């Protein structure tokens, strides 16, 4: 069998390498001739992956049996179009369209009583909306140009900051903020059967940015009911969106028994989650299990045990004077109940770090993973680790 990856950026490497470890030949496609996945794959092809017909023609010529989907954005529609044209397992173009268009996503789920609140296309619709609200690109990804706004004036200021004039090619949506605590989900859809692999509680910066700076694994000993509620709710959402034979990630707001899906996309999560944190916390490497499924081998998306773990990013600001070594971090944590599981720090003395306003710049700094006994201890341990950095404002 032969698999292909549409989108060969750095976040495709985990999927490519897992497929190769399982003896699978991998073809990688990307519009960037320098994309690292083109070299890592058995064969790399430079092609505009936003052009569906070109992409389909390449895949047809290569006689692809199935597609592997890494974390990608709007070009997810090319994955769906290829599946439709070549009759491959996986999502349809219509499902991909709903996953990448925030406005249509809201319209479809709202019509099926699965998403409350009001959502408007800026400059194209009139309506009454209650603040606070979220302003974001209709087709954006990676928390790019997302604003938490508390008034019409703040909305106008945010639009000015991105040079929006109502005539640009990019639409923006404005939607009411749902109350509750924000969570992330990693999961898989086997056939049409949805399985939550890991539910993660987000650690966020204060408004207006509201960027995730860490995630805590929700474990069955304290969150079994919540996990079950999320499973039931997302199964309904997945059915309406037409999810099938895919990996997915979702962001949710949860207050008591009420769940609001912020977004859901039929591809794995980025930010070191699907490839690092979920395998560590849940013991399930979703990419590997999907490949084994396609190869006809035994596979399972159901975690047997979820560990009390946290992934934390380096949300620091200022000029970095001192960076702790991994051994110093381990030494510091010996005095607590936390244990350092992984350490990947890309920060060096002399680096000038801006306050966190977008996920892309934050991810370049790296991450660390802690294991502990309680959420409170993990959060405290994370702050202690960050406190080992010396910064000059």
C-alpha positions in Angstrom: 0.0 0.0 0.0 1.0 3.6 -0.5 0.1 6.6 1.6 0.3 10.3 1.0 0.6 13.4 3.2 -0.9 16.7 1.9 1.1 19.3 3.7 4.7 18.5 4.5 5.6 21.2 7.1 7.4 20.3 10.3 4.2 19.1 12.0 3.9 16.4 9.4 7.1 14.7 10.5 5.6 12.7 13.3 3.0 11.1 11.0 5.6 10.5 8.2 8.0 8.8 10.6 5.4 6.7 12.2 4.2 5.4 8.8 7.7 4.6 7.8 8.3 2.7 11.1 5.3 0.6 10.3 6.8 -0.2 6.9 4.6 2.1 5.0 5.7 4.0 1.8 4.9 7.7 2.1 4.5 10.3 -0.6 4.5 14.0 0.7 3.0 17.0 -1.2 3.6 20.6 -0.4 3.6 24.0 -2.2 6.8 24.9 -0.4 9.8 23.3 -2.1 11.7 23.6 1.1 9.2 21.9 3.3 11.0 19.4 5.6 8.5 16.7 5.1 9.3 16.5 1.4 12.8 15.3 2.3 11.6 13.1 5.2 9.1 11.2 3.0 10.0 8.4 0.6 9.1 10.7 -2.2 8.5 14.4 -2.0 6.5 16.3 -4.7 6.4 20.1 -5.0 2.8 21.0 -5.9 0.3 23.7 -5.0 -1.8 21.8 -2.5 -4.4 24.5 -2.4 -5.1 23.6 -6.1 -7.4 20.6 -5.7 -7.2 19.4 -9.3 -3.4 19.5 -9.4 -3.3 17.7 -6.1 -5.8 15.0 -7.2 -3.8 14.5 -10.5 -0.6 13.9 -8.6 -2.3 11.4 -6.2 -3.9 9.6 -9.0 -0.6 9.3 -10.9 1.1 7.9 -7.7 -1.8 5.4 -7.2 -2.3 6.4 -3.5 -4.3 4.0 -1.3 -5.1 6.5 1.5 -4.2 9.9 2.9 -2.5 10.7 6.2 -3.6 14.1 7.6 -1.1 16.1 9.7 -2.1 19.4 11.4 -3.0 21.6 8.4 -5.4 24.6 8.0 -7.6 25.6 5.1 -6.1 23.1 2.6 -8.0 20.4 4.5 -10.5 20.8 1.7 -7.9 19.4 -0.7 -7.8 16.3 1.5 -11.6 16.0 1.3 -11.7 16.6 -2.5 -9.0 13.9 -3.1 -10.9 11.4 -1.0 -14.1 12.1 -3.0 -12.4 12.0 -6.4 -10.2 8.9 -5.7 -12.8 7.1 -3.5 -10.3 6.9 -0.6 -11.3 6.4 3.1 -11.6 9.6 5.1 -13.6 12.8 5.2 -15.5 14.3 2.2 -14.9 17.8 0.8 -18.2 18.9 2.3 -17.0 17.9 5.8 -13.6 19.6 5.3 -15.4 22.7 4.2 -17.5 22.8 7.4 -14.4 22.2 9.5 -12.5 25.1 7.9 -15.2 27.7 7.5 -16.1 29.1 11.0 -19.3 30.7 9.8 -20.7 27.7 8.0 -19.6 25.5 10.9 -21.7 27.7 13.2 -24.7 27.7 10.8 -24.8 24.0 10.4 -24.5 23.1 14.1 -26.8 25.9 15.2 -29.5 24.6 12.8 -29.1 21.2 14.6 -29.3 22.7 18.2 -25.7 21.8 18.9 -24.3 25.4 19.1 -25.9 28.3 20.9 -25.0 32.0 20.7 -25.0 34.5 17.9 -22.4 34.7 15.1 -22.2 37.2 12.3 -20.1 37.9 9.3 -18.5 41.3 9.9 -19.7 44.0 7.4 -22.1 41.6 5.7 -24.8 41.0 8.3 -26.6 43.1 10.9 -27.7 41.8 14.2 -27.8 42.3 18.0 -24.8 40.7 19.7 -24.0 40.6 23.4 -20.4 41.4 24.4 -17.9 40.1 25.3 -17.3 38.5 21.9 -14.6 36.8 19.8 -13.5 38.4 16.6 -11.6 36.0 14.3 -10.8 35.3 10.6 -13.5 33.2 9.0 -10.9 30.8 7.6 -8.1 31.4 10.1 -6.1 28.8 12.0 -3.4 28.7 14.7 -5.1 31.5 16.8 -4.0 34.0 14.1 -5.7 37.5 14.5 -8.1 36.3 17.2 -9.4 39.0 19.5 -11.4 39.0 22.7 -13.5 42.2 22.5 -15.7 43.8 25.1 -17.4 46.5 23.0 -18.2 47.7 19.5 -15.4 50.2 19.8 -12.8 47.4 20.7 -14.1 45.5 17.7 -13.5 48.4 15.4 -10.0 48.9 16.8 -9.2 45.2 16.4 -10.3 45.4 12.7 -8.2 48.4 12.1 -5.2 46.6 13.5 -5.5 43.9 10.9 -6.2 46.5 8.1 -9.8 45.3 7.6 -11.8 47.6 5.4 -14.7 45.4 4.4 -13.4 44.9 0.8 -10.5 42.6 1.6 -10.6 39.0 0.4 -10.6 37.8 4.0 -13.9 37.7 6.0 -14.1 38.0 9.8 -16.7 36.6 12.1 -17.9 38.0 15.4 -19.4 35.6 17.9 -20.6 35.8 21.5 -18.3 34.3 24.1 -19.7 31.1 25.6 -19.3 30.9 29.4 -17.3 28.2 31.2 -13.9 26.6 31.2 -12.0 26.0 28.0 -10.9 22.5 27.0 -9.2 20.8 24.1 -9.9 17.3 22.8 -7.9 14.8 20.8 -9.9 12.0 19.2 -10.5 9.7 16.3 -13.5 8.6 14.2 -13.4 4.9 13.3 -15.9 4.5 10.5 -18.5 6.8 11.9 -17.8 5.8 15.6 -16.3 8.7 17.5 -13.8 8.1 20.3 -12.4 10.7 22.6 -8.7 9.9 23.3 -7.8 12.7 25.6 -9.7 15.6 27.1 -7.4 18.5 28.1 -8.1 21.5 30.3 -6.5 24.7 29.0 -4.3 27.2 30.8 -4.9 30.5 29.2 -3.4 34.0 29.2 -5.7 36.8 30.4 -7.8 38.7 27.8 -7.6 40.1 25.2 -5.2 37.4 23.8 -6.6 34.3 25.6 -3.8 32.1 24.3 -3.3 28.6 25.5 0.0 28.4 27.5 -0.5 24.8 28.8 -2.9 21.8 29.0 -3.8 19.5 31.9 -4.9 16.0 31.1 -8.4 15.2 32.5 -8.3 11.8 34.2 -11.1 9.3 34.7 -10.7 9.3 38.5 -11.9 12.9 38.7 -13.4 13.5 35.3 -15.1 10.3 34.1 -18.6 12.0 34.0 -17.2 15.0 32.1 -15.4 12.7 29.6 -18.6 10.8 29.0 -20.6 14.0 28.4 -18.0 15.2 25.9 -18.0 11.9 24.1 -21.8 12.0 23.8 -21.9 15.6 22.6 -19.1 15.3 20.1 -20.6 12.1 18.7 -23.7 14.2 17.8 -21.5 17.0 16.4 -19.4 14.5 14.4 -22.6 13.0 12.9 -23.9 16.4 11.7 -20.5 17.3 10.2 -20.2 13.9 8.5 -16.9 12.9 10.2 -15.7 9.4 9.1 -12.4 7.6 9.2 -10.3 10.4 10.5 -8.4 11.9 13.4 -9.8 15.1 14.9 -9.2 17.8 17.5 -11.8 20.2 19.0 -11.9 23.1 21.4 -14.8 23.4 23.8 -16.3 25.7 26.5 -17.9 23.7 29.3 -20.1 25.1 32.1 -21.8 22.6 34.3 -23.7 20.3 31.9 -23.6 22.7 29.0 -21.0 22.2 26.3 -20.2 24.6 23.5 -17.9 23.6 20.6 -15.7 26.5 19.6 -14.2 24.6 16.7 -13.6 21.1 15.4 -11.4 20.0 12.6 -10.8 16.6 11.0 -7.1 16.6 11.5 -4.8 16.1 14.6 -3.9 18.9 17.0 -0.7 20.8 16.7 1.3 22.5 19.4 3.1 19.3 20.5 -0.2 17.7 21.5 -1.1 14.8 19.1 2.6 13.9 18.7 4.0 14.4 22.2 1.4 15.1 25.0 -1.4 12.7 24.0 0.9 9.7 23.5 2.5 10.4 26.9 -0.7 11.1 28.9 -3.1 8.6 27.2 -0.7 6.0 25.9 -2.3 6.3 22.4 -0.4 7.5 19.4 -3.3 8.4 17.2 -1.2 8.6 14.0 0.2 5.2 14.5 -3.2 3.7 15.3 -4.7 5.2 12.2 -1.9 3.8 10.0 -2.3 0.3 11.5 -6.1 0.5 10.8 -5.4 1.3 7.2 -2.9 -1.5 7.0 -5.3 -4.0 8.4 -3.4 -4.6 11.6 -4.8 -4.5 15.2 -5.4 -1.0 16.4 -7.2 0.8 19.2 -8.1 4.4 20.0 -9.4 3.7 23.5 -6.9 4.7 26.3 -6.5 2.1 29.1 -5.1 4.7 31.5 -4.7 8.4 31.5 -1.8 9.9 33.6 -2.0 13.1 35.6 0.2 15.3 33.3 0.6 18.8 32.1 2.3 20.2 29.0 3.5 23.8 29.5 4.9 26.3 27.1 7.3 29.1 27.9 5.0 32.1 28.2 7.8 34.5 29.2 8.5 38.1 28.1 11.5 40.3 28.2 15.2 39.8 27.4 16.4 36.4 28.6 19.4 36.6 30.9 19.6 33.0 32.3 18.1 29.8 30.9 18.0 26.8 33.3 19.4 23.5 32.2 17.3 20.3 32.2 19.3 19.0 35.2 18.6 22.2 37.2 14.9 21.8 36.4 14.9 18.2 37.6 16.7 19.3 40.7 14.1 21.9 41.5 11.3 19.5 41.0 12.8 17.0 43.3 11.5 19.2 46.2 7.9 18.8 44.9 5.7 15.9 44.0 6.2 16.6 40.3 8.4 14.8 37.8 9.8 16.1 34.6 8.8 13.8 31.7 10.1 15.8 28.7 12.1 19.0 28.2 12.4 20.8 24.9 13.7 24.4 25.4 14.6 26.4 22.3 15.3 29.7 24.3 18.8 31.0 24.6 20.3 33.8 26.8 20.0 37.1 25.0 16.7 36.3 23.3 14.1 39.0 23.5 10.6 37.5 24.0 7.4 39.4 23.3 4.3 38.9 25.4 2.2 36.0 24.2 -0.4 37.1 21.7 -0.4 34.2 19.1 0.3 30.5 19.3 2.7 30.4 16.4 5.5 32.4 18.1 5.0 30.7 21.4 5.4 27.2 19.9 8.9 28.1 18.6 10.1 28.4 22.2 9.5 24.7 23.0 7.7 23.0 25.9 8.0 20.8 29.0 5.8 18.0 30.3 5.3 17.3 34.0 3.7 14.3 35.8 2.2 14.9 39.3 -0.6 14.0 41.7 -3.0 16.9 41.3 -3.8 19.7 38.9 -2.9 22.3 41.6 0.5 20.7 42.1 1.2 20.5 38.3 0.2 24.2 37.9 2.4 25.2 40.8 5.3 23.1 39.4 5.0 24.7 36.0 5.2 28.2 37.6 8.3 27.1 39.6 10.0 25.9 36.4 9.3 29.2 34.6 10.6 31.0 37.7 14.0 29.5 37.0 14.4 31.8 34.0 15.9 35.2 34.7 14.5 38.0 32.5 15.2 41.6 32.1 12.3 43.8 31.2 
